[in-house]
Structures are given as C-alpha cells and as structure tokens.
Amino acid sequence: MVSSVTKLLRPLWITGFVTIVAINSLLITQVESQCSPERLVVYNVIMKTHWSRELFPKQYPEFRPPAQWSKLVGRTHNTSFSLYRIGGMASQGLKRFAETSSSDVLDETAQGSTGVLDAFNGSPIGTGVGLTETQFFVDGNHTMVSLLSRIVPSPDWFVGIDSLNLCMDQQWIDNIAVDVEPIDAGTDSGFTFTAPNWVTVPQEAIYQIHLTTLHPAHSFQYPDNRLRDKPIATFIIYKMKEYSLSQWGASRISDEGSSSSSYGSSTSNSSDPPYHHLFSDDIDSNDIGNELNEINDPKDVEDMSLRLSKKKRARKIKGPLSRTARDCKVSDWSEWSECSALCGFGEQYRHRYVISHSRNGGSLCPSLTDKRLCNSARDCRQNYFDW
C-alpha cells in the first residue's frame, strides 16, 4: 500500500565497496523528493559498535584504557571537501585525531573549509559495544556525509565513511546501513592496541587494515579473515525531516554563502508565504536504540525500515526559516597542564573546545590550544649542570 506522503520501493541490496567503505548490507528506500538546492534534509546517524571480546578476542584491551570509542566526528559537504581518503595522506588534523582522539585541529580547519555545510559530533562510546547518535543537515549543494571515530586504544586506527552520497538518482535516500572495518591512518607504525608511540617515517597512505599483509602479532591479525566477514561497527543513517524552502521564506542555499549553515523556524504572521515541513517521524531515540539491539542480519534492517515508516505523518507548518549569523562559541580554557620539564625550560598547555560552530557568515573559531614556557635553570638542583 502506498501512502500519500512516501512510496516504499523494492529494497536494493548491494554487496561490495562504496568509496572506501566495505558494505555488506545496504538497504535503500526512496521517497518522491528531488535533491535540489530548495530542499533541506535532516538525517539521524547512529553508530553501533561490535568490538567485543567474543568477536575480536586477540589482545582485547580490558584496562588502561579498556576498549572504547572516541567521539563521532562528521561533516556534510560537496565534492570539493574530503575528511579522509583511502590511498591518500592523512592531514595534520586526521593524524592528531587518529593518534590522540583530539579533534581540535579538525575543528579549526572545518570552519574555513570550502564545501562544508554542517560540522557535527556524536558522544564517545565508553565500551567496545555500544551506541551513539547525532543529527546533521544536507542540502542539494552538499549531499555527502563523512564520518570518523577512533578505536581506543590504538596507534592510529579508526573507522569511518568517506563521502557517502545521500542523493541517489536525484532522490534523497530514506535509510542506509553501512558496515565498516578498521582503517590505519598511516602515521604510526605500532601494530598492537597499546603499542608505544612509533612515528611512521616517511608517512604512509591511509589503508584498510584487512587488505594488507599484517605482522603476526598485529592485534587485528586473524587467520579466518573475520575483519572482512564481521564488521567492527555499523553506521545507520535515517532521514528524519525534509524541508521545502520557499523562495520567499528563505534564501537559496549555495556554496557562495558560509561554509556551515543553521536552520530553524520562527513565528510568522498571516502574510508570510508558507513552507512545508514534509516529513516528521514520531520516533523516540530510545525506541530506535531498542530496535537496533535486535538487528543481527540485513533483513532486520528492512523490517525496521517498514516499522518506522508506519510512524511517519505529514503536516504543514508556517514561518520563514531563520538564517541569522551566529559566531563560533568556545568553552573556557582548561587548567594549565603540568610543566613538561622538572627543571630547565619546559612547556605547559591548556585547551578549550567548540561548543557551537559558526553559522551563516559568523566569526570563525579561535585557536583551541594555548601554550607557555615554564620553569627555568633556577629550578634545577645546584649540581645539575656539573657533568
């Protein structure tokens, strides 16, 4: 039965590679909606991780720190931007993130990156198996999403999606599930989860770990190719809302504007031309989490899609879209770190983080790291320099 709002098409299953991500199961259902600059779409992304001792027992980290995942880092963008690329070289921002879980350099560069619409984050996952979720915007000029999450602990390993296009055949994808495998950033030569820092010189290209010959002691070296057959994480992306932007109610979104945009609704009077909020899902995030816990094979994703589609309803709301400029907002500085030297000159660092990114031409984020000199020769014992 076809509803007046959506039309579920026959599921399309694809096995293979999309960009750099191995996809074991890909379910796409489409709605009658063009990917034009007059469309703004809100998606929900859920990262479900499967890093358990049962599936990946070799050197499984139990403490200092135990198996866990960094925060989820994401960008929506066009073809001019790349967060990472298999076969390419890691940027300084990616290197820092893959080795330390810090996204401060990525956050700084994202603010001025041409082609980026939305910069967003999801909460860290404190265990090897768990869930995190967040939402993001795409529009007709920025139809791609890229995602990153670091495997903790690890030398420089992460999982991600590179430039997944959410517009297929001129229509927005309704939902998609992507199984992912560990990726090596090519910046550290350690081959165990808790290996000490071992800088790769010269730096190597980014590569998928299961596609290369691994050292026998490598934490992901398994004789049964389980990295290929058993994904370590799954990204599930759902369309939550779709907006039709009236040429009277809001300006056309284009690359000529700011690199990141914010959208909301405001009260309107009777003379304002309406825009249509086409889709609204009455779905609680806890319900989605409960559904995901039952996903064990691709057919479960299809069943979940059908269940959630029954909860969709269409409604109209009035009011112009607000595109007010918003400056970047950052946190207060942290306390200074301990001095790097017990005597003689050393360095101290302090950090802050991005609370909200700039929007619609607002001021860009300031530096997120500060340092100063500490100590001096006077702090050393009297005979320290008597060699």
N, C-alpha and C positions, 0 to 999 in steps of 0.2 A: 504494500500500500504506500503511495507517495503522498507526503504531506504537502500543504500549500506553501511551506517555507523551504524545506530541504528535500532533496531526492537522493536516496542512498543508491549508489551504483554498485555493480558487481565488484566484489573485492578483487584487488590486483596484488598478487604475491610475486615478489621478485627475490631471487637469491643471487648474491654477487657483491659487487662493490659499487657504492655511490661516493664519488670523490675519493676520500681516503678512508672511509669507514666501511668495515665489513658488515653487511646487512644479511642476517639470517632470515629475518621475517619482516616484511614491510607491507602494512595494510594501509591503503589509501581509499578514503571515501570522499567524494567531491560534492560541492553544492553549487548551485547556479549563481555564480558570482565572478565578475571579471576582476583581474588583478590590475586595476587602473590606478593612477595617482589619486583618484577620488575615493579610493577605498582605504580605510584604516582598520587593521585587524589586530585583535588582542589574542595572543596564544598563552597557554599554560604549559610549562615544561616540567616534567617530573623525572628526576634521575633516581633510578632504582639500582642499588648495588648488590652484587652477588659474591663478594670477596669473603668467603667462609673457609674455615679450616677443612671442612668436608670436601669442597670443590678444589681448593688450592692449598694442600697441606704443606708443601715444601717450604721450610723456613718461615712458616706463618708467624708474624710478629705478635707476641702476646703482651709485651710491656715495653716501656721506654723508647718510643711510644707504642701502644697496641695498634693493630690495623684500623685505619680510619681514612677519611677523605677530606681534602681541603674544601673551601667554599667553591661553589659553582660560579664560573666567570663566563659571561655571554655578551655577544654583540649581534645586533641585526644590522645589515649593511648591503651594499651593492657589490658589483664585481671588482671595483677598484680597491677594495679592502680585503686583507687576509689576516686572521688571527694566528694561524699557523698553516703549514702546507707540508704534507709528506714529500720528502725529497728536497725540500727547501731548508734553509738555515734558520735556526731559532733566533728571534730578535732578543735584545737585551731584556726586554720585558718578559718574554716567554722563558728565557733562561732563568731569570730570578724566580719566576713563579714555579717552574718545574723543579727547581732545586730547594726552594725555601717556603713555598706556598704563599709568598707575599705578592700581591697584585699591584703594589704602589706604582711601579713603572708602567705596567699595562694601563692603569687608570689615568696616568698623566698623558700618555700618548693617545689614548682613546679620545680625549677631549678635543684634540685638534686634527683628528684623522678624517680626511675626506671620505665620504661614502658611508659613515656610520650614522645610523638613525637612533638606536637605543643601546645604551650600555647598562647592563643589569647583572645582579649577583643572586646566588642562592646560598642558603646557610650550609656550613660544613656538616658532614655526617660523622659522628663520633665513634662509629663502629664499622667493621668491614661490610656488614649487611645492613642496609637501611634505605631511607628515602629523604630526598629534599626536593623542593619545588619552588618555582617563582613564575612570574609572568613577564611578557615582553610585547612590544609593538612591532609590526611590519606594515609597510605600505607598498604601493605599486612601483615605487622607485627603489625600494630597499626590501627585496623579497627573500634574502638569505639570512640564515642564522648560523653562528659558530659558537661552540661551547667548549669549556675546558674544566677539568677537575683533576687535581694532583693526587696520586696514590701516596699515602703517608703511612709508614716511612718508605722512602725510596731515594735513589741517587738523583734521578731526573725523569721519572716516569709519570705519565698522566693518561687520561682517556679524554676523548673529545669528538666533536663533529666539526668538520671543515666545510663551510659554505653550503649548507643544505638549503636548496631552493624550495620554499614553501608554496610557490606558484607553479602548478603543472598544467600544461595545456590551457593557459590563460585563466585558470581557476584555482582558488585557494584550497590547499589540502586541508581536509577536515581533521584527520588524525593520522599519526605515523609513529611506529615503534622502531627504534634503531638499536641493535645490539652492537656493542663496541668492545674493543680489545686494547690491551696496554700499548702505549706508544713511548718511544725513547726520544728525548729532546736532542740527543747528540752532543750534550755539553759536559757530561760526567761519565767516566768510564767504570764506575762501580757496577757490580753485577749481582749484588745481594741487597735486600731491603735496607739493611742497616750498615752498609759499607761506608767507610770514611770518605770524605771529600777527595775525589780523584779527577782533577780537571782534564778533560779531553783536549789534547793538543796534537794537531790542529782540530778545531771543532768539526764535528761530523754533521751530516744531513739528518733531519728528523726521519725516523723509520718506525714501522710497526714491528714489535718485538718478535712476533711469531713467524715473521717472514725472513728472518736472518738466522745464521748459524750461531747458536749460543754456547757459551762456556758451560761445561758440565755442572759447574757449581752455581750457575745462574738461578736466581730464585724462581724464574718462570720457565726453566728448562724441564719439560715433561716428555717422556717417550711416546705418549699417546696423543699428542697434538691437541690437548684439551683447550688451549687458548683459542684455537680455531673453532672447536665444537661447543665450548662452554663459555659464553661471554662473561666478562667480569662486571659489566654494568649494562644497563639499558636506559636509553632516553625515550620517553614517551611524550609526545607533543600533541596538544589538543587545541583546536580553535574554540575560544570562549565567547568572543563578541566580534561583530563586524559592523563598522560604521560606514554609512554613505555620506560623504562630505558635500553639502550643497555649496555651489559657487558663491552663494550669498552668505551662507553661515560661516564658512571658513575658507582660508586661502588654500590654493592647491599646494600640496606638499611636493617639494622638489629638492634636488641637490644644490640649488642655488642658495638655499637657506642655511640654517645652522646644521651642525653635524649630529645633533640629537634634539628630539622634539618631545613635547609633553602635551597631552590632550586631556580635556575634562569637559564637564558640562556646567552651564551656569543658568540661572533663572532667566527666562525670556518673557517678553510681552507679546500680546496677540498679533503685533505687526511683524514679528520676526518670522522669516520663512523657516519651515521645519526641516530637520534632517531626521533620518530614520535609523534607529537602533534595531538592526535586523534580527540579531540573534542574542538571546540571553539564556544561559544554562543555569537552572536552579540546582546546582550541584555543590554540595559541601566538600571541602578538601579532605575531610576525614572519610567521607564516603568513597572518594577516589582512592585514598590510601587502602581502604578495606578491599576495594575491587582489585587493586594491583597485587595485593598479597595472594590473590588466587590465580594470578597469571603464571602458568607453567609452560604453555606452548602457544604458537601463533593463533590457533583457533580461539583461545581465551581472549585475545585482543579483539577479534572480530565480535565475539559475544558481548564484550564490554562496550564496544562502539555502538552496537544496536541498543543496549540497555540505556546508555547515556543519551542516545538520540531521541528516545521516547520522552525525555525530560525537557527537551527544548521547546520553547514557545517564542512566538514573535510578538513584539509590542512596539509601539511608537512613542517616542518622547520628543519634546520640543526644546529648543535652546541652541544658541550658537556655540561652537567649540572655542574654548579659550586657548590662545597661543601666546600668552604673556611671557615675556622674557624672564628667566629665572637664573640667578647667579649660582655658581657652584658653592656648596656648603660643606665644610670640613669640620672634623672634631677638634677638640682641644689637643694640645701637644701631650704626649705621654711623659712620664718621668724620664730623666736622663739615664742612660744605661751606665753600668759600671765602666770605669776607665779601662781601656784596653791594655795599659801598661801599669805594672806595680810601681815602677819608678822610671824616671825619664819621661819624655813626652809620649802621650797616648791620645786616643780619641774617645769621645762619648757621643752617643747617638740618641735621638728621640724621634718619634714617629707620630703621625696622625693619619686618619683615614677619611675617605669620601663618604659623607652622609647622603648627599644627593648631587647628581651631576648637573651641569649647566644645561639649560634648555633654551631653544629659540633665540640664540644670539646672546645669552647671558655671559657673564665673565667666566673664564676658564678656571680650572682648579689650580691653586698654588702648589708649590713643592710639598711633598708629603714626608720628606726626610730632612733632618737638620743634624749638623754635627759641630763639635767644638773641640779644641785642644784641652787636655787635662794633664795634671802633674808637671813636674819639671825635674831637673837634676837635683834640686834641693831635697826631693822626696827620697832619694836613694841613700842607703847607709854610707858612712864616711869612706869605707874602703872599697866601695862597689867598683870604682874605676881603676883600682890597683891590680892590674893584670900581670 
